[in-house]
């Protein structure tokens, strides 16, 4: 069996499949929501200090042909992109990508890039103004700000403030930026996210950046760190769909896309994954959530809605459900089989469950779901 990182192998932790599952709880959870595809991290030529090559207007024009519903233009050192006439929250996300150099309480200076993504434009400006020693935010439409060396403690205070303002916090291209062998240096706290699929389209070649980030993420999960994953192309040039996330959204709006990211209720990749754990009493825990083990729990999963990039119906795929101990369930798949549903009995003593879909021949990722964590 091939995997996203060719160097990795997984033990088996086979669970019992449910013969006649009732998917009512899963269907109710996703009722009124439809698949939206987008990238939380790109750049544009919005003027000022922006370093992208494509204007927001050009992004907007290119999105329909790429099958992209939303894009996060995380332009550096300014907020001016958020004031452009074309910048509508139906298609664009409010946010930026700062960089931080950690000094003082670390073994050596470490540089990281991070995303701060918000449901409303004013949230970002409020955050920047809260930390004048870090950003020296000028305010106004241009809204330039700096990147100053700070302690990791101060950095984590910024993260906490982002979350308190309703935003999402993402470790951008972690293995391509942070030069460290310590897991803690990549961990920004529970319910933050790491970019895992990085500039890695579903292709026969795979992507070494994605493999490295995937390995990091799985190591963090095994260490008990509650970290979500996302995909990105980090596009600075021509618009691309090589880093798509599938989000089941109730509305086409920035606030909905940020809500799902904050909750880990989405998956990286080109095939939608709908997942929950249900209890006999009717309780339901969605993807990204945390629950406590009870007898009779069932994990419900449906693979659905393939992006046009995976329109070929005969590409051999494989669906795997993982626990922290190994592969719980595996089944062959093609996009012609979608929607594909399965259910397995939840076992005690597992730390989490998650699902992914890979290309059977190459191990390239088609979808990487976020975990449901188990306690007790």
N, C-alpha and C positions, 0 to 999 in steps of 0.2 A: 504494500500500500504506500503510495507516494503522498507526501505532505508538503505544506507550504515551505517549510524549512527542510531541505533534503537531509540535513544532519540529524533530524529529530526522529525518534520512534516513540510509539505509544503502546503501553500495555493494554490488555483487554480488561474491562470491568463490566461484563455483559449483564444487562438487566432484563427482566421479563417484559415482553411486549404485551400490551392489552389487546385482547382479541376483538372486542366490539366496543371501542371507546366512544364516549359521548363528547363531542366537541362543542357543545352548547356554550360552555364557559369561555372557550377560546374565541368563538364567533362573537359572543357578546362583548368581549374585551376589545375587539377590533371593529365592532359595528360603527358605521359612519366615518371610518377612516380609509383612505385610499393611498396607494403607493406613490410616493414622490421621491425623485432622485436628485441628489445634489452633492456638492463638495463644500465643506465648511471652510476651506482654506485655499484661496487663490490671491492673485495680485492684479492690479490694473494700472493703466497710464492715466491717473486722475489728476496729474499735475503736482506741483509742490515737490515733496520728497518721495513720491511714489516711484517704484522701480519696475513696475509691470510694463509690458509692451502693447497691451490691448486696452482700449478705452472701455469704461463701463457700458457705453452705448453699443460698442462692438460685441461685448460679452452678451448683452441682452439679445442682440440680433442672432448670435450664433447658438444660443441655448436650445431653441426648438429642434434644430437638426441634430444636436448632440444628445437629445433626450434628457436634458437637464432642466429641472424645475426651479432650483435655487442655487445661488453661489455666494460664498462668503468672501468678499473682497477685503482681505485683512491688511490693507495698505499700511506701511510703516510710518511712524513718527508724526502722524497727522490724523485729523478727522474730516478733512475737506471732502473726501469721496462720499460721505454720508449726506452732504448738502446738495449734491448734483441733482438736477431736475429729473434725470432718469432713475434715480436711486429709490425705487419703490420697495417697500418691505415684503411685497408679494414675491419678489424675485431675488432680492439682495438681503444680506445679513449685516447687522450693525456690529462692528468690532474692529480689532486691530491686532497686529502681531508685534509686540515689543520683544526686545532681547534684554537679558539680565546677565551681568557678571557678578557671581557670588564671591564675596570676599569676607575675611575676618574670622569666620567660624568653620571654614572648610580647609582640607589639607592643601589644596591648591586652588587657584582661581578657576572657576567653572563657568562656562558660557551656556546659557540655554535660551531657546526661543519658545514663546508661549502665545496661545491665542486667548483673548478675552472677547467673548461673544455675548451680546445682550439682546433682550427682546425689544428694547426701545433705544432710539438714538441718544436721548439724554442720559441714559444709564452709563454709557461709556464716558461722557464728559464729567459726570459726577464722580466716577471712580478716579479719573486722572486728576481731578481737583483735590481729592482726598489725600493724595500723596505728593505734595509739592517738592519734598526732598528727593523723590525718585524721578518724577516726570517733568517738573518745571513747566507745567501745562500753560500755554498762552491764552487758551480760550478763543472764542470767535469761530468764524466759518473756516479759516485756515487751520486753526487748532493745532499748531505744532507742539511737540513735546520731545523730551530727551530720554536717553537710556543711561542711567547712572549706576555705577557699581553699588551694590547693596549687600547686606548680609542675607543669608538664607532665611533667617527668622523674619526679616522685613518682607522678603519675597512671599513667604507663606501668609503673612498678614494681608498682602495684596490679594492672594488667592481667596482668602476668607471673605474679603470685602466684595470681590466679584460675585461669589455665591450668594452673599447676603443681599445683593442688588438684583438677584434673579438671573444672573449670567451663568455661562458655562466656561470652564477653564480647561485648556487642552495643552498637553506637552507636545509641541510641534517637532516632527521628525527627530525623535529622541536619540536614536543611535547614530544619527548623522550629525549631531550637534554636541551632546554632552559627552565629554571624554572622561569616563569613569567606569570602574568595574563594580561599584557598589550599588546595589538595587535601590537603597534609600535615596540616592542622588537623583533617581528617575521618578521618584514617588512624590507627588504633590499633595497627597491626602486622599481620603475616601471620596468616591464619586466624582473624581476628576477623570480625564480621558487621555489616552496616548494615541497618537497616530500610528497605526499598524500597517495598513496598506499605504505605501508611499511611492508615488509615481509609478505604480505597478499595475498596468492594465492586465486584464485576463488575457494571457498570451502563452504560447508554447515556451517562451524563454523564461517566464517567471521574472522575479526581480530580487536582487540581493539585498536591497534596502528593506523591502517588505519582509524577507526572510529574517533579517537581523531584528527588526522591530517586533515581529511576531514571536521570536524566541524570547526577547525581553519581556513582552507582555505575558506570555505563559509562565515564565519564571516568577513574575510579580504575582500572578494569580496563585501559584503554588505556595508562595510565601504568605498568603493571606491578605494581600493588598487588593482592595476593592477598586479596580481601575477599569473603566470602559475602554472600548476601542473605536476608532473611526478610520476612514479612508480619505486620502487626499492625493491630488496631483501636484499641489503646491505650484500651480501654473503661474509663471511669470511672462510667458510668451503667448502663443496662439491658444485660444480656448480649446479645452480638451475634456473628454469624459473618462480619463484613465484613472480617476480616483473617486468613484461614485459611492455614496451611501444610499441605502434604501430606508426611507422613513415612512411609516404609516401615519399619516397626518389627517387631522380633522378639518384643517383649513390650510390654504396656501398662504402662509404668512410667516414672517420672521419669528414672531413670538411662539408659534407652534413648533417650528424647527428647533428653536432653542430649548423649549420645554422638553422635547423628546431627547435631545442631547444631554441635558441636565440629568434626566432620569435613566439614561442608558437604554432607552426604549427605542432602539434602532439597530441596524446592522450595517457594517461595512460591506461593500460589494454590490453585485448586480442582480441578485435574486433576493426577494423579500423573505425574511424569516419571521414567522409569527410564533411566539412561544409563551407558555405560562405553566405554572404548577398549580394544580387545583387540589383542594382537600375535600374529603367526603362531606363536610359540613357546608360546602359551598364557597369557601374562601378561595381567592385567586391571587397569585403573585405574578406580575408580568416580568418580562425580560428587563434586567437592570435592577430588579428588586431583591429584597432579602426576606426569608421566611424561616420558620423553625420546623424541624421535622415532626411529622405526625404519621401514624400508621395509616395506610391506605392512600397516601398521596400519589398523584399521577402527573407526569410531565406530558403536556400536549404540544405538538409541533406541527406546523404546516409550512412547507416551502411553496412560495407563490410568486406571481408577478415578476417575470424576467425582463430586465432592461433590453432595449433593442440591440445592444452590443452582443447579447447572447441569443440572437434570434435563430441561429442554426439549431434545428430540433434534434440533431443526432450526435452532438458533442457528448461523449461519455463523462458523466459527473458521478460524484459520490457524496452522499449525505452522511455525516458523522455527528453523533451526540457524544460529548465528552463529559466526564466527571473529573475531579482532581486525581482520580486513580487510573483513568484510562478511558478507552472507547466503550461507551455504554451500548450503542446501537449503530449499525451501519447499513446503508442500502444504496444500490445503484440507482442512477437518476439521469434523466435528460430533461431539457426544457419542454419537450413534448409531453412529459409525464405530469407537468404542473397543472393544477395544484396537487401536491403530494402530502399526505397526512400520515402521522404515526403517533403512538402514545406508548410510554413505558412506565413501569412502576418505579417510584422513587425509593431508594434504599437509605437506611440510616448511616450516619457516619461520613457522609460526603460533604465536602466544603462548598461545592458549586456544581452547576450543570450549565453547559453551553453547547451550541451547535455551529457547524460550519459546512460549507459545500466546496469541494475542490475538484479540479479537473483530474479525472482518473489517470490520464496518461502522463501528466506533467507535475501535478501537485499545485498548480497555480490556483489562487483563491478566486472563487466565484461569489462567496458570501462568508463573512465571519460574524457570528452573532455575539451579543453581549451575554454575560452570565446571569443566572439567578443564583444568589448565594444562599447557603443553608447554614443555620445555626442550631446547635443542640442535637 
